[in-house]
Amino acid sequence: MFDDELEPFGLRLTRGALIDISGDKYEPSDEGTHLALYVEPGSDAYSGLDYLANLVPLTKVFLPEVFDRWPGLMSFDVCQEPPGALDSDEEPPPETQINVSRVQSDTIDWGTVDDVDLLAAAFGEPPQVRLVISERIRALPEYDELVAEVEAETGLTPSSSLE
């Protein structure tokens, strides 16, 4: 599932699970209403800039389709992990993660959203999406340029929630 859509980005779906996030839990469960998906690059040539450039296109692979396909789903996240994450004994921190509820997703036009729109959605109060971007990606000059563009167009700036 989703392999054909991910292939042009050099990514592959490595795992996914329904998660019970009720209370303080984060446990795999057939009754879970949160879908967690993990993708990783197919090669070590995938750069930090690739993670950033593919953030919106990757998100559009799944949204809003996951909510349309599974009516009982209440939230969703997708993590871009480093190459070889599936082979590791420990789950590495993601390079990027977008986490969105069904209600939040409904406020975004996924057909037209671009990098500025997505970051503005994350920077807003309250945020429309939860976005985690690794320190490595945030250190890229292209990330700084994108943040400056968001601020120029919207007046919004990142919060510490992106770390």
PyMOL CGO cylinders between C-alpha atoms (Angstrom):
from pymol import cmd
from pymol.cgo import CYLINDER

trace = [
    CYLINDER, 0.00, 0.00, 0.00, 1.26, 3.46, -1.03, 0.3, 1, 1, 1, 1, 1, 1,
    CYLINDER, 1.26, 3.46, -1.03, 4.43, 1.95, -2.58, 0.3, 1, 1, 1, 1, 1, 1,
    CYLINDER, 4.43, 1.95, -2.58, 3.70, 3.33, -6.05, 0.3, 1, 1, 1, 1, 1, 1,
    CYLINDER, 3.70, 3.33, -6.05, 3.07, 6.81, -4.65, 0.3, 1, 1, 1, 1, 1, 1,
    CYLINDER, 3.07, 6.81, -4.65, 6.26, 6.80, -2.55, 0.3, 1, 1, 1, 1, 1, 1,
    CYLINDER, 6.26, 6.80, -2.55, 8.61, 5.42, -5.20, 0.3, 1, 1, 1, 1, 1, 1,
    CYLINDER, 8.61, 5.42, -5.20, 9.05, 8.72, -7.13, 0.3, 1, 1, 1, 1, 1, 1,
    CYLINDER, 9.05, 8.72, -7.13, 10.42, 10.30, -3.94, 0.3, 1, 1, 1, 1, 1, 1,
    CYLINDER, 10.42, 10.30, -3.94, 12.91, 7.49, -3.35, 0.3, 1, 1, 1, 1, 1, 1,
    CYLINDER, 12.91, 7.49, -3.35, 11.01, 6.44, -0.21, 0.3, 1, 1, 1, 1, 1, 1,
    CYLINDER, 11.01, 6.44, -0.21, 9.53, 3.19, 1.01, 0.3, 1, 1, 1, 1, 1, 1,
    CYLINDER, 9.53, 3.19, 1.01, 6.97, 2.45, 3.68, 0.3, 1, 1, 1, 1, 1, 1,
    CYLINDER, 6.97, 2.45, 3.68, 8.76, 0.42, 6.34, 0.3, 1, 1, 1, 1, 1, 1,
    CYLINDER, 8.76, 0.42, 6.34, 6.07, -0.05, 8.95, 0.3, 1, 1, 1, 1, 1, 1,
    CYLINDER, 6.07, -0.05, 8.95, 2.79, 1.23, 10.24, 0.3, 1, 1, 1, 1, 1, 1,
    CYLINDER, 2.79, 1.23, 10.24, 0.37, 0.54, 13.04, 0.3, 1, 1, 1, 1, 1, 1,
    CYLINDER, 0.37, 0.54, 13.04, -2.89, 1.57, 14.56, 0.3, 1, 1, 1, 1, 1, 1,
    CYLINDER, -2.89, 1.57, 14.56, -2.12, 3.17, 17.90, 0.3, 1, 1, 1, 1, 1, 1,
    CYLINDER, -2.12, 3.17, 17.90, -4.23, 3.63, 21.01, 0.3, 1, 1, 1, 1, 1, 1,
    CYLINDER, -4.23, 3.63, 21.01, -3.48, 7.16, 22.20, 0.3, 1, 1, 1, 1, 1, 1,
    CYLINDER, -3.48, 7.16, 22.20, -6.23, 7.37, 24.79, 0.3, 1, 1, 1, 1, 1, 1,
    CYLINDER, -6.23, 7.37, 24.79, -5.15, 8.81, 28.12, 0.3, 1, 1, 1, 1, 1, 1,
    CYLINDER, -5.15, 8.81, 28.12, -1.37, 8.85, 28.26, 0.3, 1, 1, 1, 1, 1, 1,
    CYLINDER, -1.37, 8.85, 28.26, -1.03, 5.70, 26.16, 0.3, 1, 1, 1, 1, 1, 1,
    CYLINDER, -1.03, 5.70, 26.16, 0.85, 5.16, 22.92, 0.3, 1, 1, 1, 1, 1, 1,
    CYLINDER, 0.85, 5.16, 22.92, 0.33, 1.46, 22.31, 0.3, 1, 1, 1, 1, 1, 1,
    CYLINDER, 0.33, 1.46, 22.31, -0.27, -0.57, 19.16, 0.3, 1, 1, 1, 1, 1, 1,
    CYLINDER, -0.27, -0.57, 19.16, -3.87, -1.74, 19.15, 0.3, 1, 1, 1, 1, 1, 1,
    CYLINDER, -3.87, -1.74, 19.15, -6.35, -3.11, 16.63, 0.3, 1, 1, 1, 1, 1, 1,
    CYLINDER, -6.35, -3.11, 16.63, -8.82, -0.69, 18.23, 0.3, 1, 1, 1, 1, 1, 1,
    CYLINDER, -8.82, -0.69, 18.23, -6.49, 2.32, 17.92, 0.3, 1, 1, 1, 1, 1, 1,
    CYLINDER, -6.49, 2.32, 17.92, -7.75, 5.46, 16.22, 0.3, 1, 1, 1, 1, 1, 1,
    CYLINDER, -7.75, 5.46, 16.22, -4.31, 6.90, 15.39, 0.3, 1, 1, 1, 1, 1, 1,
    CYLINDER, -4.31, 6.90, 15.39, -2.39, 5.65, 12.34, 0.3, 1, 1, 1, 1, 1, 1,
    CYLINDER, -2.39, 5.65, 12.34, 1.41, 5.90, 12.59, 0.3, 1, 1, 1, 1, 1, 1,
    CYLINDER, 1.41, 5.90, 12.59, 3.39, 5.34, 9.39, 0.3, 1, 1, 1, 1, 1, 1,
    CYLINDER, 3.39, 5.34, 9.39, 7.14, 5.29, 8.87, 0.3, 1, 1, 1, 1, 1, 1,
    CYLINDER, 7.14, 5.29, 8.87, 9.02, 5.82, 5.63, 0.3, 1, 1, 1, 1, 1, 1,
    CYLINDER, 9.02, 5.82, 5.63, 12.71, 5.73, 4.88, 0.3, 1, 1, 1, 1, 1, 1,
    CYLINDER, 12.71, 5.73, 4.88, 14.87, 6.49, 1.86, 0.3, 1, 1, 1, 1, 1, 1,
    CYLINDER, 14.87, 6.49, 1.86, 15.91, 3.67, -0.39, 0.3, 1, 1, 1, 1, 1, 1,
    CYLINDER, 15.91, 3.67, -0.39, 19.53, 4.86, -0.44, 0.3, 1, 1, 1, 1, 1, 1,
    CYLINDER, 19.53, 4.86, -0.44, 22.11, 6.75, 1.58, 0.3, 1, 1, 1, 1, 1, 1,
    CYLINDER, 22.11, 6.75, 1.58, 22.19, 9.40, -1.18, 0.3, 1, 1, 1, 1, 1, 1,
    CYLINDER, 22.19, 9.40, -1.18, 18.95, 10.90, 0.21, 0.3, 1, 1, 1, 1, 1, 1,
    CYLINDER, 18.95, 10.90, 0.21, 20.06, 14.26, 1.61, 0.3, 1, 1, 1, 1, 1, 1,
    CYLINDER, 20.06, 14.26, 1.61, 18.80, 16.57, 4.30, 0.3, 1, 1, 1, 1, 1, 1,
    CYLINDER, 18.80, 16.57, 4.30, 17.46, 18.77, 1.54, 0.3, 1, 1, 1, 1, 1, 1,
    CYLINDER, 17.46, 18.77, 1.54, 15.53, 15.77, 0.16, 0.3, 1, 1, 1, 1, 1, 1,
    CYLINDER, 15.53, 15.77, 0.16, 13.80, 15.35, 3.53, 0.3, 1, 1, 1, 1, 1, 1,
    CYLINDER, 13.80, 15.35, 3.53, 12.78, 19.00, 3.50, 0.3, 1, 1, 1, 1, 1, 1,
    CYLINDER, 12.78, 19.00, 3.50, 11.81, 19.10, -0.18, 0.3, 1, 1, 1, 1, 1, 1,
    CYLINDER, 11.81, 19.10, -0.18, 9.67, 15.99, 0.12, 0.3, 1, 1, 1, 1, 1, 1,
    CYLINDER, 9.67, 15.99, 0.12, 7.84, 16.98, 3.31, 0.3, 1, 1, 1, 1, 1, 1,
    CYLINDER, 7.84, 16.98, 3.31, 4.75, 18.39, 1.56, 0.3, 1, 1, 1, 1, 1, 1,
    CYLINDER, 4.75, 18.39, 1.56, 4.63, 15.90, -1.34, 0.3, 1, 1, 1, 1, 1, 1,
    CYLINDER, 4.63, 15.90, -1.34, 5.00, 13.02, 1.13, 0.3, 1, 1, 1, 1, 1, 1,
    CYLINDER, 5.00, 13.02, 1.13, 2.22, 14.40, 3.30, 0.3, 1, 1, 1, 1, 1, 1,
    CYLINDER, 2.22, 14.40, 3.30, -0.03, 14.73, 0.24, 0.3, 1, 1, 1, 1, 1, 1,
    CYLINDER, -0.03, 14.73, 0.24, 0.46, 11.03, -0.51, 0.3, 1, 1, 1, 1, 1, 1,
    CYLINDER, 0.46, 11.03, -0.51, -1.47, 10.26, 2.67, 0.3, 1, 1, 1, 1, 1, 1,
    CYLINDER, -1.47, 10.26, 2.67, -3.71, 13.26, 3.33, 0.3, 1, 1, 1, 1, 1, 1,
    CYLINDER, -3.71, 13.26, 3.33, -6.63, 13.51, 3.18, 0.3, 1, 1, 1, 1, 1, 1,
    CYLINDER, -6.63, 13.51, 3.18, -6.84, 9.95, 1.81, 0.3, 1, 1, 1, 1, 1, 1,
    CYLINDER, -6.84, 9.95, 1.81, -6.21, 8.13, 5.10, 0.3, 1, 1, 1, 1, 1, 1,
    CYLINDER, -6.21, 8.13, 5.10, -9.16, 9.90, 6.71, 0.3, 1, 1, 1, 1, 1, 1,
    CYLINDER, -9.16, 9.90, 6.71, -11.38, 9.31, 3.67, 0.3, 1, 1, 1, 1, 1, 1,
    CYLINDER, -11.38, 9.31, 3.67, -10.42, 5.63, 3.51, 0.3, 1, 1, 1, 1, 1, 1,
    CYLINDER, -10.42, 5.63, 3.51, -10.77, 4.87, 7.23, 0.3, 1, 1, 1, 1, 1, 1,
    CYLINDER, -10.77, 4.87, 7.23, -13.71, 6.75, 8.81, 0.3, 1, 1, 1, 1, 1, 1,
    CYLINDER, -13.71, 6.75, 8.81, -12.83, 5.57, 12.34, 0.3, 1, 1, 1, 1, 1, 1,
    CYLINDER, -12.83, 5.57, 12.34, -9.37, 7.11, 12.17, 0.3, 1, 1, 1, 1, 1, 1,
    CYLINDER, -9.37, 7.11, 12.17, -9.09, 10.21, 14.36, 0.3, 1, 1, 1, 1, 1, 1,
    CYLINDER, -9.09, 10.21, 14.36, -5.42, 11.14, 13.87, 0.3, 1, 1, 1, 1, 1, 1,
    CYLINDER, -5.42, 11.14, 13.87, -2.43, 10.31, 11.73, 0.3, 1, 1, 1, 1, 1, 1,
    CYLINDER, -2.43, 10.31, 11.73, 1.31, 10.82, 11.60, 0.3, 1, 1, 1, 1, 1, 1,
    CYLINDER, 1.31, 10.82, 11.60, 4.06, 10.00, 9.16, 0.3, 1, 1, 1, 1, 1, 1,
    CYLINDER, 4.06, 10.00, 9.16, 7.75, 9.99, 10.03, 0.3, 1, 1, 1, 1, 1, 1,
    CYLINDER, 7.75, 9.99, 10.03, 10.61, 10.26, 7.56, 0.3, 1, 1, 1, 1, 1, 1,
    CYLINDER, 10.61, 10.26, 7.56, 13.36, 8.20, 9.14, 0.3, 1, 1, 1, 1, 1, 1,
    CYLINDER, 13.36, 8.20, 9.14, 17.05, 7.95, 8.25, 0.3, 1, 1, 1, 1, 1, 1,
    CYLINDER, 17.05, 7.95, 8.25, 18.20, 5.21, 5.85, 0.3, 1, 1, 1, 1, 1, 1,
    CYLINDER, 18.20, 5.21, 5.85, 18.51, 1.81, 7.49, 0.3, 1, 1, 1, 1, 1, 1,
    CYLINDER, 18.51, 1.81, 7.49, 16.12, 2.65, 10.34, 0.3, 1, 1, 1, 1, 1, 1,
    CYLINDER, 16.12, 2.65, 10.34, 14.24, -0.60, 9.80, 0.3, 1, 1, 1, 1, 1, 1,
    CYLINDER, 14.24, -0.60, 9.80, 17.47, -2.56, 10.31, 0.3, 1, 1, 1, 1, 1, 1,
    CYLINDER, 17.47, -2.56, 10.31, 18.26, -0.80, 13.58, 0.3, 1, 1, 1, 1, 1, 1,
    CYLINDER, 18.26, -0.80, 13.58, 17.47, -2.31, 16.97, 0.3, 1, 1, 1, 1, 1, 1,
    CYLINDER, 17.47, -2.31, 16.97, 16.33, 1.06, 18.25, 0.3, 1, 1, 1, 1, 1, 1,
    CYLINDER, 16.33, 1.06, 18.25, 13.80, 3.36, 16.64, 0.3, 1, 1, 1, 1, 1, 1,
    CYLINDER, 13.80, 3.36, 16.64, 15.76, 6.44, 15.55, 0.3, 1, 1, 1, 1, 1, 1,
    CYLINDER, 15.76, 6.44, 15.55, 14.39, 9.93, 15.98, 0.3, 1, 1, 1, 1, 1, 1,
    CYLINDER, 14.39, 9.93, 15.98, 12.65, 11.04, 12.79, 0.3, 1, 1, 1, 1, 1, 1,
    CYLINDER, 12.65, 11.04, 12.79, 14.14, 13.55, 10.41, 0.3, 1, 1, 1, 1, 1, 1,
    CYLINDER, 14.14, 13.55, 10.41, 10.60, 14.89, 9.94, 0.3, 1, 1, 1, 1, 1, 1,
    CYLINDER, 10.60, 14.89, 9.94, 7.23, 14.03, 11.40, 0.3, 1, 1, 1, 1, 1, 1,
    CYLINDER, 7.23, 14.03, 11.40, 3.83, 15.47, 10.64, 0.3, 1, 1, 1, 1, 1, 1,
    CYLINDER, 3.83, 15.47, 10.64, 1.01, 14.68, 13.04, 0.3, 1, 1, 1, 1, 1, 1,
    CYLINDER, 1.01, 14.68, 13.04, -2.53, 15.80, 12.34, 0.3, 1, 1, 1, 1, 1, 1,
    CYLINDER, -2.53, 15.80, 12.34, -6.00, 15.07, 13.65, 0.3, 1, 1, 1, 1, 1, 1,
    CYLINDER, -6.00, 15.07, 13.65, -9.00, 14.52, 11.41, 0.3, 1, 1, 1, 1, 1, 1,
    CYLINDER, -9.00, 14.52, 11.41, -10.42, 17.87, 12.55, 0.3, 1, 1, 1, 1, 1, 1,
    CYLINDER, -10.42, 17.87, 12.55, -7.13, 19.67, 11.85, 0.3, 1, 1, 1, 1, 1, 1,
    CYLINDER, -7.13, 19.67, 11.85, -6.80, 17.97, 8.46, 0.3, 1, 1, 1, 1, 1, 1,
    CYLINDER, -6.80, 17.97, 8.46, -10.24, 19.23, 7.46, 0.3, 1, 1, 1, 1, 1, 1,
    CYLINDER, -10.24, 19.23, 7.46, -9.01, 22.83, 7.83, 0.3, 1, 1, 1, 1, 1, 1,
    CYLINDER, -9.01, 22.83, 7.83, -6.28, 22.41, 5.19, 0.3, 1, 1, 1, 1, 1, 1,
    CYLINDER, -6.28, 22.41, 5.19, -6.74, 22.31, 1.41, 0.3, 1, 1, 1, 1, 1, 1,
    CYLINDER, -6.74, 22.31, 1.41, -4.41, 19.39, 0.67, 0.3, 1, 1, 1, 1, 1, 1,
    CYLINDER, -4.41, 19.39, 0.67, -4.79, 19.91, -3.07, 0.3, 1, 1, 1, 1, 1, 1,
    CYLINDER, -4.79, 19.91, -3.07, -3.06, 23.29, -2.95, 0.3, 1, 1, 1, 1, 1, 1,
    CYLINDER, -3.06, 23.29, -2.95, -0.94, 23.25, 0.22, 0.3, 1, 1, 1, 1, 1, 1,
    CYLINDER, -0.94, 23.25, 0.22, 2.72, 24.14, -0.29, 0.3, 1, 1, 1, 1, 1, 1,
    CYLINDER, 2.72, 24.14, -0.29, 5.76, 24.40, 1.99, 0.3, 1, 1, 1, 1, 1, 1,
    CYLINDER, 5.76, 24.40, 1.99, 4.81, 27.87, 3.25, 0.3, 1, 1, 1, 1, 1, 1,
    CYLINDER, 4.81, 27.87, 3.25, 1.23, 26.78, 3.96, 0.3, 1, 1, 1, 1, 1, 1,
    CYLINDER, 1.23, 26.78, 3.96, 2.34, 23.68, 5.87, 0.3, 1, 1, 1, 1, 1, 1,
    CYLINDER, 2.34, 23.68, 5.87, 4.84, 25.51, 8.03, 0.3, 1, 1, 1, 1, 1, 1,
    CYLINDER, 4.84, 25.51, 8.03, 2.34, 28.32, 8.65, 0.3, 1, 1, 1, 1, 1, 1,
    CYLINDER, 2.34, 28.32, 8.65, -0.17, 25.67, 9.77, 0.3, 1, 1, 1, 1, 1, 1,
    CYLINDER, -0.17, 25.67, 9.77, 2.44, 24.36, 12.23, 0.3, 1, 1, 1, 1, 1, 1,
    CYLINDER, 2.44, 24.36, 12.23, 3.50, 27.82, 13.44, 0.3, 1, 1, 1, 1, 1, 1,
    CYLINDER, 3.50, 27.82, 13.44, -0.03, 29.08, 14.13, 0.3, 1, 1, 1, 1, 1, 1,
    CYLINDER, -0.03, 29.08, 14.13, -1.70, 29.24, 17.53, 0.3, 1, 1, 1, 1, 1, 1,
    CYLINDER, -1.70, 29.24, 17.53, -3.23, 26.85, 17.94, 0.3, 1, 1, 1, 1, 1, 1,
    CYLINDER, -3.23, 26.85, 17.94, -1.30, 24.81, 15.38, 0.3, 1, 1, 1, 1, 1, 1,
    CYLINDER, -1.30, 24.81, 15.38, -3.30, 23.08, 12.64, 0.3, 1, 1, 1, 1, 1, 1,
    CYLINDER, -3.30, 23.08, 12.64, -0.62, 20.39, 12.42, 0.3, 1, 1, 1, 1, 1, 1,
    CYLINDER, -0.62, 20.39, 12.42, 2.16, 19.21, 14.70, 0.3, 1, 1, 1, 1, 1, 1,
    CYLINDER, 2.16, 19.21, 14.70, 5.45, 19.24, 12.86, 0.3, 1, 1, 1, 1, 1, 1,
    CYLINDER, 5.45, 19.24, 12.86, 8.77, 17.87, 14.09, 0.3, 1, 1, 1, 1, 1, 1,
    CYLINDER, 8.77, 17.87, 14.09, 11.88, 18.69, 12.10, 0.3, 1, 1, 1, 1, 1, 1,
    CYLINDER, 11.88, 18.69, 12.10, 15.28, 17.39, 13.16, 0.3, 1, 1, 1, 1, 1, 1,
    CYLINDER, 15.28, 17.39, 13.16, 18.07, 19.71, 14.15, 0.3, 1, 1, 1, 1, 1, 1,
    CYLINDER, 18.07, 19.71, 14.15, 20.01, 18.55, 11.08, 0.3, 1, 1, 1, 1, 1, 1,
    CYLINDER, 20.01, 18.55, 11.08, 17.22, 19.69, 8.76, 0.3, 1, 1, 1, 1, 1, 1,
    CYLINDER, 17.22, 19.69, 8.76, 16.66, 22.94, 10.67, 0.3, 1, 1, 1, 1, 1, 1,
    CYLINDER, 16.66, 22.94, 10.67, 20.37, 23.72, 10.19, 0.3, 1, 1, 1, 1, 1, 1,
    CYLINDER, 20.37, 23.72, 10.19, 19.97, 23.84, 6.41, 0.3, 1, 1, 1, 1, 1, 1,
    CYLINDER, 19.97, 23.84, 6.41, 20.06, 27.31, 4.80, 0.3, 1, 1, 1, 1, 1, 1,
    CYLINDER, 20.06, 27.31, 4.80, 17.03, 26.24, 2.74, 0.3, 1, 1, 1, 1, 1, 1,
    CYLINDER, 17.03, 26.24, 2.74, 15.07, 25.71, 5.96, 0.3, 1, 1, 1, 1, 1, 1,
    CYLINDER, 15.07, 25.71, 5.96, 16.02, 29.20, 7.15, 0.3, 1, 1, 1, 1, 1, 1,
    CYLINDER, 16.02, 29.20, 7.15, 14.91, 30.60, 3.78, 0.3, 1, 1, 1, 1, 1, 1,
    CYLINDER, 14.91, 30.60, 3.78, 11.58, 28.78, 4.06, 0.3, 1, 1, 1, 1, 1, 1,
    CYLINDER, 11.58, 28.78, 4.06, 11.00, 30.05, 7.61, 0.3, 1, 1, 1, 1, 1, 1,
    CYLINDER, 11.00, 30.05, 7.61, 11.80, 33.60, 6.43, 0.3, 1, 1, 1, 1, 1, 1,
    CYLINDER, 11.80, 33.60, 6.43, 9.28, 33.19, 3.61, 0.3, 1, 1, 1, 1, 1, 1,
    CYLINDER, 9.28, 33.19, 3.61, 6.62, 31.99, 6.06, 0.3, 1, 1, 1, 1, 1, 1,
    CYLINDER, 6.62, 31.99, 6.06, 7.30, 34.95, 8.34, 0.3, 1, 1, 1, 1, 1, 1,
    CYLINDER, 7.30, 34.95, 8.34, 7.22, 37.42, 5.43, 0.3, 1, 1, 1, 1, 1, 1,
    CYLINDER, 7.22, 37.42, 5.43, 3.90, 36.06, 4.12, 0.3, 1, 1, 1, 1, 1, 1,
    CYLINDER, 3.90, 36.06, 4.12, 2.13, 35.35, 7.41, 0.3, 1, 1, 1, 1, 1, 1,
    CYLINDER, 2.13, 35.35, 7.41, 4.01, 36.99, 10.27, 0.3, 1, 1, 1, 1, 1, 1,
    CYLINDER, 4.01, 36.99, 10.27, 4.30, 33.56, 11.91, 0.3, 1, 1, 1, 1, 1, 1,
    CYLINDER, 4.30, 33.56, 11.91, 7.54, 32.16, 13.34, 0.3, 1, 1, 1, 1, 1, 1,
    CYLINDER, 7.54, 32.16, 13.34, 8.44, 28.67, 14.57, 0.3, 1, 1, 1, 1, 1, 1,
    CYLINDER, 8.44, 28.67, 14.57, 7.94, 27.61, 18.15, 0.3, 1, 1, 1, 1, 1, 1,
    CYLINDER, 7.94, 27.61, 18.15, 10.05, 25.16, 20.09, 0.3, 1, 1, 1, 1, 1, 1,
    CYLINDER, 10.05, 25.16, 20.09, 7.49, 22.48, 19.16, 0.3, 1, 1, 1, 1, 1, 1,
    CYLINDER, 7.49, 22.48, 19.16, 9.41, 21.82, 15.94, 0.3, 1, 1, 1, 1, 1, 1,
    CYLINDER, 9.41, 21.82, 15.94, 12.35, 20.39, 17.88, 0.3, 1, 1, 1, 1, 1, 1,
]
cmd.load_cgo(trace, "trace")
